[in-house]
């Protein structure tokens, strides 16, 4: 006789699977109790009406043919309310042999299911990811596939290949045959296309990661930035309503750039916004339209206010990747120095792979909320440069001021870093440092990679990349 510890049991899923896998027509299951019974009739589209007795637990249950959609409102922790139980003659999956589950004190018969991933008729969750070809999208799709999701991604039509970050997944013959990763041409500027796609695949979760994401570029193309980042988010939310997807869960990739000219240190979910770029302004609209649709139409929608997060997959025009690529080239004799803008800007830098896990966790909660995701540390661009050069055994010292400042290698006297005013922003964001205590408390999330580890990882990856292809 084997003891089973009750832990985060979803009673409705237990009943559903009990009906589906451990009964056949004309078989009877008798659920016994020593106190009043709480009827759960016709909940699981089964052949029988079931009664289950639960002491000190009140359940608000819905009759729904797609019961798994309500998992998060039905989840309860029974450990404090039910005694441990024992299983005798437990049949294998699909067996119709009778078996008995007996609670040691209350004599309640119940099936225990511990996996939240199990859903009615084993249908995998379906996720739609915009921006799937980006840094975050590529890590997110890997995470979702590892959890058994079927993933649909939206990619933009291009005359050149833009799927480099996910090509290893799309070329996987096993994954390709299973059709668990499907790419669709589309764009956040095309409302009818978005609506048709969402209506076709009916996703359980939507992750909106697509954006014109370069802050400096947003000053050059403010209208395009606003159309994609702000109105594109609205188009997705309108599509959800048009398709009447009442149970879909929506994640919006927000940004620490919202805080801009910071009003308090550190920045949390309650810190006032003060955007300092067209990019940040567009993200502020997206943030508030998500909040509005959540409150007005009861859509499960979350904003993830993610502080800077990097990886070897970071775009080459972003300052961190620009630094590590240049350091890699210098180490291989392919370049002499790197030109940068504001060396004193401070950011809260984390590892992108950690941050996409937080995205997923937000959509697994009982209630939709907004979360700051950050490391809680701030470092300057100057510090990033110094650590990157230490990875190739070069120490940098600084001479001069402002536009005339240079970084010099102490061992050979060569100028490795120059300041170029063309990389200055019209309005700078001087300091960002996040307070992610809410996410750590409610999502049980925390970063796993330190700042020095992140820099070292990126430099090492770029050195290997340059060795394989010096023109990369």
FILUMMI-449683 format. One line per field, with one value per residue (C-alpha): residue in three letters; z, y, x. Coordinates in nm, 3 decimals, padded with zeros to 5 digits. Layout:
BEGIN
code <- (ALA / ...)
z <- (Z / ...)
y <- (Y / ...)
x <- (X / ...)
This chain:
BEGIN
code <- (UNK / UNK / UNK / UNK / UNK / UNK / UNK / UNK / UNK / UNK / UNK / UNK / UNK / UNK / UNK / UNK / UNK / UNK / UNK / UNK / UNK / UNK / UNK / UNK / UNK / UNK / UNK / UNK / UNK / UNK / UNK / UNK / UNK / UNK / UNK / UNK / UNK / UNK / UNK / UNK / UNK / UNK / UNK / UNK / UNK / UNK / UNK / UNK / UNK / UNK / UNK / UNK / UNK / UNK / UNK / UNK / UNK / UNK / UNK / UNK / UNK / UNK / UNK / UNK / UNK / UNK / UNK / UNK / UNK / UNK / UNK / UNK / UNK / UNK / UNK / UNK / UNK / UNK / UNK / UNK / UNK / UNK / UNK / UNK / UNK / UNK / UNK / UNK / UNK / UNK / UNK / UNK / UNK / UNK / UNK / UNK / UNK / UNK / UNK / UNK / UNK / UNK / UNK / UNK / UNK / UNK / UNK / UNK / UNK / UNK / UNK / UNK / UNK / UNK / UNK / UNK / UNK / UNK / UNK / UNK / UNK / UNK / UNK / UNK / UNK / UNK / UNK / UNK / UNK / UNK / UNK / UNK / UNK / UNK / UNK / UNK / UNK / UNK / UNK / UNK / UNK / UNK / UNK / UNK / UNK / UNK / UNK / UNK / UNK / UNK / UNK / UNK / UNK / UNK / UNK / UNK / UNK / UNK / UNK / UNK / UNK / UNK / UNK / UNK / UNK / UNK / UNK / UNK / UNK / UNK / UNK / UNK / UNK / UNK / UNK / UNK / UNK / UNK / UNK / UNK / UNK / UNK / UNK / UNK / UNK / UNK / UNK / UNK / UNK / UNK / UNK / UNK / UNK / UNK / UNK / UNK / UNK / UNK / UNK / UNK / UNK / UNK / UNK / UNK / UNK / UNK / UNK / UNK / UNK / UNK / UNK / UNK / UNK / UNK / UNK / UNK / UNK / UNK / UNK / UNK / UNK / UNK / UNK / UNK / UNK / UNK / UNK / UNK / UNK / UNK / UNK / UNK / UNK / UNK / UNK / UNK / UNK / UNK / UNK / UNK / UNK / UNK / UNK / UNK / UNK / UNK / UNK / UNK / UNK / UNK / UNK / UNK / UNK / UNK / UNK / UNK / UNK / UNK / UNK / UNK / UNK / UNK / UNK / UNK / UNK / UNK / UNK / UNK / UNK / UNK / UNK / UNK / UNK / UNK / UNK / UNK / UNK / UNK / UNK / UNK / UNK / UNK / UNK / UNK / UNK / UNK / UNK / UNK / UNK / UNK / UNK / UNK / UNK / UNK / UNK / UNK / UNK / UNK / UNK / UNK / UNK / UNK / UNK / UNK / UNK / UNK / UNK / UNK / UNK / UNK / UNK / UNK / UNK / UNK / UNK / UNK / UNK / UNK / UNK / UNK / UNK / UNK / UNK / UNK / UNK / UNK / UNK / UNK / UNK / UNK / UNK / UNK / UNK / UNK / UNK / UNK / UNK / UNK / UNK / UNK / UNK / UNK / UNK / UNK / UNK / UNK / UNK / UNK / UNK / UNK / UNK / UNK / UNK / UNK / UNK / UNK / UNK / UNK / UNK / UNK / UNK / UNK / UNK / UNK / UNK / UNK / UNK / UNK / UNK / UNK / UNK / UNK / UNK / UNK / UNK / UNK / UNK / UNK / UNK / UNK / UNK / UNK / UNK / UNK / UNK / UNK / UNK / UNK / UNK / UNK / UNK / UNK / UNK / UNK / UNK / UNK / UNK / UNK / UNK / UNK / UNK / UNK / UNK / UNK / UNK / UNK / UNK / UNK / UNK / UNK / UNK / UNK / UNK / UNK / UNK / UNK / UNK / UNK / UNK / UNK / UNK / UNK / UNK / UNK / UNK / UNK / UNK / UNK / UNK / UNK / UNK / UNK / UNK / UNK / UNK / UNK / UNK / UNK / UNK / UNK / UNK / UNK / UNK / UNK / UNK / UNK / UNK / UNK / UNK / UNK / UNK / UNK / UNK / UNK / UNK / UNK / UNK / UNK / UNK / UNK / UNK / UNK / UNK / UNK / UNK / UNK / UNK / UNK / UNK / UNK / UNK / UNK)
z <- (00.000 / -00.114 / 00.059 / -00.158 / -00.022 / -00.120 / -00.277 / -00.489 / -00.612 / -00.874 / -00.782 / -01.106 / -01.312 / -01.086 / -01.151 / -01.524 / -01.557 / -01.327 / -01.562 / -01.879 / -01.794 / -01.512 / -01.608 / -01.889 / -01.953 / -01.691 / -01.432 / -01.105 / -00.870 / -00.516 / -00.341 / 00.031 / 00.319 / 00.683 / 00.647 / 00.409 / 00.040 / -00.204 / -00.547 / -00.856 / -01.114 / -01.488 / -01.449 / -01.659 / -01.938 / -01.795 / -01.793 / -01.425 / -01.165 / -00.902 / -00.544 / -00.353 / 00.012 / 00.102 / 00.461 / 00.529 / 00.161 / -00.037 / -00.412 / -00.670 / -00.974 / -01.325 / -01.571 / -01.875 / -02.159 / -02.173 / -01.800 / -01.821 / -01.913 / -01.552 / -01.382 / -01.220 / -01.064 / -00.940 / -00.796 / -00.421 / -00.174 / 00.007 / 00.222 / 00.525 / 00.478 / 00.382 / 00.538 / 00.349 / 00.151 / 00.033 / -00.301 / -00.348 / -00.680 / -00.876 / -01.245 / -01.525 / -01.759 / -01.962 / -01.752 / -01.654 / -01.353 / -01.036 / -00.761 / -00.430 / -00.285 / 00.085 / 00.302 / 00.636 / 00.849 / 00.648 / 00.410 / 00.108 / -00.234 / -00.469 / -00.749 / -00.693 / -00.988 / -00.915 / -01.260 / -01.360 / -01.718 / -01.767 / -01.944 / -02.076 / -02.352 / -02.329 / -02.558 / -02.541 / -02.461 / -02.765 / -02.751 / -03.003 / -02.989 / -03.174 / -03.209 / -03.207 / -03.403 / -03.147 / -02.848 / -02.604 / -02.856 / -02.927 / -02.559 / -02.490 / -02.767 / -02.632 / -02.287 / -02.415 / -02.630 / -02.332 / -02.142 / -02.412 / -02.579 / -02.943 / -03.046 / -03.330 / -03.417 / -03.630 / -03.857 / -04.099 / -04.467 / -04.558 / -04.862 / -04.634 / -04.369 / -04.027 / -03.840 / -03.732 / -03.360 / -03.404 / -03.709 / -03.487 / -03.374 / -03.710 / -03.873 / -03.606 / -03.798 / -03.493 / -03.403 / -03.765 / -03.798 / -03.476 / -03.600 / -03.249 / -03.395 / -03.675 / -03.825 / -03.992 / -04.194 / -04.030 / -03.886 / -03.596 / -03.846 / -04.007 / -03.786 / -04.015 / -04.049 / -03.672 / -03.616 / -03.876 / -03.732 / -03.372 / -03.470 / -03.659 / -03.392 / -03.082 / -02.854 / -02.481 / -02.430 / -02.637 / -02.579 / -02.750 / -02.781 / -03.121 / -03.127 / -03.282 / -02.983 / -03.041 / -02.832 / -03.040 / -03.365 / -03.223 / -03.245 / -03.620 / -03.683 / -03.409 / -03.611 / -03.708 / -03.350 / -03.219 / -03.479 / -03.398 / -03.026 / -02.919 / -03.176 / -03.254 / -02.895 / -02.926 / -03.247 / -03.064 / -02.778 / -03.024 / -03.205 / -02.878 / -02.828 / -03.189 / -03.166 / -02.833 / -02.664 / -02.307 / -02.151 / -02.339 / -02.138 / -02.274 / -02.194 / -02.295 / -02.308 / -02.131 / -02.053 / -01.778 / -02.024 / -01.898 / -01.586 / -01.793 / -01.576 / -01.262 / -00.989 / -00.724 / -00.669 / -00.709 / -00.949 / -00.872 / -01.002 / -00.825 / -00.947 / -01.170 / -01.536 / -01.703 / -02.056 / -02.235 / -02.591 / -02.857 / -02.779 / -02.411 / -02.489 / -02.721 / -02.449 / -02.200 / -02.425 / -02.461 / -02.084 / -02.010 / -02.290 / -02.144 / -01.800 / -01.952 / -02.142 / -01.833 / -01.626 / -01.892 / -02.058 / -01.794 / -02.017 / -01.838 / -01.944 / -01.776 / -01.828 / -01.768 / -01.693 / -01.779 / -01.710 / -01.952 / -02.025 / -02.244 / -02.386 / -02.673 / -02.884 / -02.820 / -03.133 / -03.264 / -03.252 / -02.878 / -02.666 / -02.468 / -02.777 / -02.958 / -02.676 / -02.661 / -03.039 / -03.050 / -02.766 / -02.946 / -03.267 / -03.079 / -02.915 / -03.258 / -03.418 / -03.632 / -03.480 / -03.269 / -03.072 / -03.016 / -03.033 / -02.776 / -02.653 / -02.288 / -02.074 / -01.749 / -01.819 / -01.556 / -01.618 / -01.434 / -01.660 / -01.635 / -01.840 / -02.104 / -02.051 / -01.687 / -01.789 / -02.034 / -01.753 / -01.562 / -01.864 / -01.856 / -01.480 / -01.503 / -01.716 / -01.477 / -01.183 / -01.047 / -01.121 / -01.387 / -01.250 / -01.365 / -01.251 / -01.251 / -01.348 / -01.258 / -01.074 / -00.827 / -00.925 / -01.144 / -01.346 / -01.585 / -01.949 / -01.832 / -01.592 / -01.870 / -02.091 / -01.818 / -01.741 / -02.110 / -02.166 / -01.854 / -02.029 / -02.282 / -02.012 / -02.089 / -01.819 / -01.922 / -01.769 / -01.860 / -01.967 / -02.070 / -02.022 / -02.217 / -02.590 / -02.551 / -02.304 / -02.413 / -02.265 / -02.285 / -02.236 / -01.957 / -02.100 / -02.451 / -02.434 / -02.720 / -02.728 / -02.703 / -02.640 / -02.793 / -02.734 / -03.039 / -02.987 / -03.266 / -03.022 / -02.765 / -02.719 / -02.749 / -02.399 / -02.186 / -01.921 / -01.660 / -01.402 / -01.393 / -01.108 / -01.047 / -00.738 / -00.833 / -00.482 / -00.596 / -00.865 / -00.623 / -00.368 / -00.590 / -00.888 / -00.686 / -00.953 / -00.914 / -01.151 / -01.183 / -01.366 / -01.210 / -01.393 / -01.431 / -01.547 / -01.806 / -01.951 / -01.960 / -02.129 / -02.403 / -02.472 / -02.489 / -02.729 / -02.958 / -02.962 / -03.078 / -03.335 / -03.476 / -03.492 / -03.705 / -03.920 / -03.888 / -04.086 / -03.857)
y <- (00.000 / 00.329 / 00.661 / 00.964 / 01.313 / 01.559 / 01.863 / 02.127 / 01.882 / 02.000 / 01.806 / 01.866 / 01.731 / 01.430 / 01.355 / 01.416 / 01.171 / 00.922 / 00.917 / 00.909 / 00.656 / 00.436 / 00.362 / 00.202 / 00.195 / 00.001 / 00.030 / 00.194 / 00.401 / 00.456 / 00.765 / 00.728 / 00.973 / 01.001 / 01.354 / 01.555 / 01.512 / 01.796 / 01.704 / 01.772 / 01.641 / 01.651 / 01.852 / 01.632 / 01.511 / 01.161 / 00.873 / 00.906 / 01.159 / 01.181 / 01.298 / 01.385 / 01.476 / 01.736 / 01.849 / 02.221 / 02.306 / 02.515 / 02.482 / 02.705 / 02.481 / 02.547 / 02.311 / 02.340 / 02.105 / 02.255 / 02.232 / 02.278 / 02.642 / 02.701 / 02.536 / 02.850 / 02.943 / 02.588 / 02.507 / 02.442 / 02.311 / 02.017 / 01.914 / 02.099 / 01.963 / 01.599 / 01.326 / 01.131 / 00.845 / 00.507 / 00.337 / -00.032 / -00.214 / 00.104 / 00.013 / 00.126 / 00.406 / 00.292 / -00.014 / -00.082 / -00.296 / -00.187 / -00.034 / 00.129 / 00.449 / 00.473 / 00.776 / 00.662 / 00.870 / 00.998 / 00.702 / 00.926 / 00.777 / 01.021 / 01.011 / 01.224 / 01.409 / 01.613 / 01.745 / 02.077 / 02.008 / 01.734 / 01.864 / 01.717 / 01.460 / 01.535 / 01.835 / 02.027 / 02.393 / 02.618 / 02.935 / 03.217 / 03.411 / 03.736 / 03.835 / 03.468 / 03.532 / 03.776 / 03.709 / 03.661 / 03.482 / 03.219 / 03.141 / 03.145 / 02.898 / 02.660 / 02.684 / 02.629 / 02.332 / 02.176 / 02.202 / 02.024 / 02.325 / 02.353 / 02.687 / 02.914 / 03.203 / 03.512 / 03.614 / 03.905 / 03.846 / 03.939 / 03.902 / 03.766 / 03.496 / 03.633 / 03.306 / 03.246 / 03.226 / 02.948 / 02.766 / 02.487 / 02.424 / 02.456 / 02.225 / 01.957 / 01.663 / 01.527 / 01.866 / 01.935 / 01.605 / 01.660 / 02.005 / 02.146 / 02.455 / 02.633 / 02.967 / 03.207 / 03.519 / 03.820 / 04.165 / 04.368 / 04.633 / 04.390 / 04.369 / 04.140 / 03.900 / 03.886 / 03.824 / 03.547 / 03.373 / 03.392 / 03.267 / 02.979 / 02.848 / 02.957 / 02.984 / 02.930 / 03.183 / 03.478 / 03.631 / 03.968 / 04.015 / 04.185 / 04.547 / 04.809 / 04.763 / 04.992 / 05.309 / 05.519 / 05.415 / 05.515 / 05.881 / 05.831 / 05.636 / 05.748 / 05.689 / 05.334 / 05.264 / 05.379 / 05.185 / 04.855 / 04.886 / 05.070 / 05.013 / 04.665 / 04.566 / 04.711 / 04.512 / 04.188 / 04.271 / 04.361 / 04.032 / 03.842 / 04.010 / 03.964 / 03.591 / 03.568 / 03.392 / 03.432 / 03.210 / 03.314 / 03.451 / 03.745 / 03.856 / 04.200 / 04.267 / 04.599 / 04.776 / 04.947 / 05.237 / 05.339 / 05.477 / 05.697 / 05.996 / 05.792 / 05.922 / 05.684 / 05.434 / 05.142 / 05.121 / 04.891 / 04.827 / 05.142 / 05.381 / 05.660 / 05.644 / 05.919 / 05.794 / 05.961 / 05.826 / 05.748 / 05.382 / 05.430 / 05.638 / 05.364 / 05.106 / 05.320 / 05.320 / 04.942 / 04.905 / 05.103 / 04.953 / 04.610 / 04.730 / 04.885 / 04.571 / 04.362 / 04.576 / 04.654 / 04.314 / 04.075 / 03.955 / 03.770 / 04.010 / 04.081 / 04.339 / 04.220 / 04.527 / 04.366 / 04.548 / 04.506 / 04.141 / 04.015 / 03.695 / 03.571 / 03.604 / 03.977 / 04.191 / 04.319 / 04.686 / 04.685 / 04.823 / 04.507 / 04.290 / 04.564 / 04.560 / 04.182 / 04.148 / 04.419 / 04.260 / 03.925 / 04.085 / 04.264 / 03.937 / 03.774 / 04.071 / 04.164 / 04.511 / 04.770 / 04.956 / 05.010 / 05.338 / 05.396 / 05.670 / 05.743 / 05.540 / 05.647 / 05.521 / 05.264 / 04.966 / 04.662 / 04.380 / 04.020 / 03.701 / 03.674 / 03.303 / 03.370 / 03.645 / 03.441 / 03.196 / 03.486 / 03.562 / 03.210 / 03.214 / 03.527 / 03.343 / 03.048 / 03.249 / 03.261 / 03.630 / 03.859 / 04.115 / 04.327 / 04.244 / 04.404 / 04.156 / 04.259 / 04.159 / 04.447 / 04.551 / 04.840 / 04.866 / 05.129 / 05.080 / 05.158 / 04.859 / 04.635 / 04.740 / 04.677 / 04.328 / 04.238 / 04.329 / 04.136 / 03.827 / 03.862 / 03.956 / 04.328 / 04.590 / 04.923 / 05.261 / 05.581 / 05.913 / 06.238 / 06.363 / 06.374 / 06.324 / 06.311 / 06.024 / 05.705 / 05.362 / 05.243 / 04.891 / 04.901 / 04.618 / 04.754 / 05.118 / 05.082 / 05.280 / 05.026 / 05.250 / 05.584 / 05.803 / 05.901 / 06.162 / 06.010 / 05.735 / 05.980 / 05.978 / 06.311 / 06.243 / 06.005 / 05.759 / 05.779 / 05.514 / 05.206 / 04.955 / 04.735 / 04.609 / 04.262 / 04.162 / 04.109 / 03.860 / 03.681 / 03.654 / 03.559 / 03.390 / 03.235 / 03.368 / 03.485 / 03.544 / 03.263 / 03.437 / 03.712 / 04.022 / 03.902 / 03.560 / 03.723 / 03.936 / 03.638 / 03.421 / 03.676 / 03.741 / 03.368 / 03.309 / 03.592 / 03.470 / 03.128 / 03.292 / 03.503 / 03.202 / 03.017 / 03.317 / 03.636 / 03.828 / 03.728)
x <- (00.000 / 00.155 / 00.100 / 00.025 / 00.078 / -00.194 / -00.032 / -00.203 / -00.468 / -00.711 / -01.021 / -01.205 / -00.917 / -00.903 / -01.268 / -01.233 / -00.946 / -01.113 / -01.410 / -01.203 / -00.934 / -01.062 / -01.421 / -01.612 / -01.989 / -02.184 / -01.903 / -01.996 / -01.787 / -01.908 / -01.777 / -01.835 / -01.809 / -01.906 / -02.045 / -02.260 / -02.186 / -02.121 / -02.263 / -02.051 / -02.289 / -02.222 / -01.905 / -01.682 / -01.913 / -01.895 / -02.141 / -02.221 / -02.314 / -02.041 / -02.055 / -01.745 / -01.708 / -01.448 / -01.405 / -01.356 / -01.314 / -01.561 / -01.543 / -01.702 / -01.720 / -01.842 / -02.004 / -01.779 / -01.693 / -01.343 / -01.285 / -00.910 / -00.970 / -01.075 / -00.780 / -00.651 / -00.983 / -01.041 / -00.699 / -00.698 / -00.451 / -00.608 / -00.314 / -00.449 / -00.801 / -00.765 / -00.559 / -00.299 / -00.445 / -00.332 / -00.378 / -00.439 / -00.447 / -00.390 / -00.441 / -00.217 / -00.327 / -00.625 / -00.699 / -01.057 / -00.967 / -01.139 / -00.932 / -00.991 / -00.854 / -00.918 / -00.855 / -00.724 / -00.961 / -01.254 / -01.296 / -01.332 / -01.263 / -01.085 / -00.833 / -00.521 / -00.371 / -00.058 / 00.025 / -00.128 / -00.021 / -00.281 / -00.591 / -00.909 / -00.846 / -00.473 / -00.498 / -00.168 / -00.179 / -00.153 / 00.056 / 00.085 / 00.412 / 00.470 / 00.833 / 00.926 / 01.247 / 01.385 / 01.605 / 01.317 / 01.097 / 01.360 / 01.414 / 01.040 / 00.958 / 01.224 / 01.065 / 00.711 / 00.809 / 00.986 / 00.656 / 00.459 / 00.298 / 00.208 / 00.360 / 00.252 / 00.479 / 00.426 / 00.714 / 00.739 / 00.798 / 01.155 / 01.376 / 01.649 / 01.627 / 01.532 / 01.477 / 01.836 / 01.761 / 01.503 / 01.636 / 01.770 / 01.412 / 01.243 / 01.497 / 01.454 / 01.299 / 01.117 / 00.974 / 00.888 / 00.703 / 00.508 / 00.401 / 00.444 / 00.610 / 00.426 / 00.530 / 00.287 / 00.353 / 00.195 / 00.247 / 00.113 / 00.004 / -00.244 / -00.552 / -00.754 / -00.463 / -00.417 / -00.788 / -00.803 / -00.496 / -00.614 / -00.959 / -00.800 / -00.563 / -00.762 / -00.459 / -00.468 / -00.189 / -00.065 / 00.278 / 00.318 / 00.695 / 00.698 / 00.810 / 01.029 / 01.254 / 01.551 / 01.524 / 01.766 / 01.594 / 01.255 / 01.361 / 01.411 / 01.089 / 00.847 / 00.529 / 00.625 / 00.735 / 00.398 / 00.199 / 00.369 / 00.430 / 00.116 / -00.157 / -00.023 / -00.097 / -00.446 / -00.503 / -00.422 / -00.657 / -00.933 / -00.874 / -00.917 / -01.253 / -01.359 / -01.286 / -01.471 / -01.179 / -01.298 / -01.033 / -00.720 / -00.429 / -00.233 / 00.122 / 00.243 / 00.617 / 00.654 / 00.981 / 01.177 / 01.213 / 00.868 / 01.037 / 01.270 / 01.352 / 01.306 / 01.078 / 01.209 / 01.489 / 01.446 / 01.153 / 00.860 / 00.508 / 00.385 / 00.656 / 00.515 / 00.615 / 00.820 / 00.903 / 01.194 / 01.170 / 00.909 / 00.977 / 00.895 / 00.585 / 00.456 / 00.516 / 00.328 / 00.021 / 00.050 / 00.078 / -00.235 / -00.445 / -00.367 / -00.479 / -00.791 / -00.894 / -00.827 / -01.060 / -01.321 / -01.355 / -01.220 / -00.936 / -00.659 / -00.384 / -00.050 / 00.222 / 00.576 / 00.788 / 01.117 / 01.440 / 01.731 / 01.801 / 02.080 / 02.226 / 02.443 / 02.126 / 02.095 / 02.065 / 02.396 / 02.294 / 02.224 / 02.506 / 02.584 / 02.615 / 02.803 / 03.059 / 03.099 / 03.125 / 03.391 / 03.586 / 03.572 / 03.701 / 03.980 / 04.087 / 04.117 / 04.294 / 03.994 / 03.941 / 04.122 / 03.856 / 03.485 / 03.290 / 03.017 / 02.787 / 02.705 / 02.945 / 02.780 / 02.427 / 02.333 / 02.109 / 01.974 / 02.100 / 01.979 / 01.985 / 01.713 / 01.655 / 01.565 / 01.326 / 01.117 / 01.047 / 00.895 / 00.674 / 00.538 / 00.488 / 00.274 / 00.019 / 00.002 / -00.132 / -00.485 / -00.531 / -00.377 / -00.133 / 00.160 / 00.512 / 00.856 / 01.128 / 01.482 / 01.799 / 01.794 / 02.148 / 02.259 / 02.580 / 02.712 / 02.806 / 03.159 / 03.150 / 03.021 / 03.313 / 03.569 / 03.435 / 03.417 / 03.783 / 03.885 / 03.749 / 04.034 / 04.287 / 04.293 / 04.249 / 04.100 / 04.186 / 04.002 / 04.149 / 03.985 / 03.630 / 03.305 / 03.342 / 03.720 / 03.722 / 03.899 / 03.957 / 04.317 / 04.454 / 04.713 / 04.923 / 04.983 / 04.873 / 04.625 / 04.302 / 04.023 / 03.720 / 03.622 / 03.317 / 03.113 / 02.837 / 02.626 / 02.530 / 02.390 / 02.013 / 01.827 / 01.689 / 01.890 / 01.776 / 02.050 / 01.963 / 01.742 / 01.728 / 01.426 / 01.251 / 01.124 / 01.015 / 00.655 / 00.761 / 00.993 / 00.714 / 00.420 / 00.586 / 00.869 / 01.101 / 01.458 / 01.752 / 02.005 / 02.292 / 02.505 / 02.622 / 02.986 / 02.864 / 02.640 / 02.920 / 03.158 / 02.896 / 02.835 / 03.205 / 03.281 / 02.991 / 03.102 / 03.462 / 03.341 / 03.114 / 03.399 / 03.629 / 03.376 / 03.290 / 03.500 / 03.236 / 02.951)
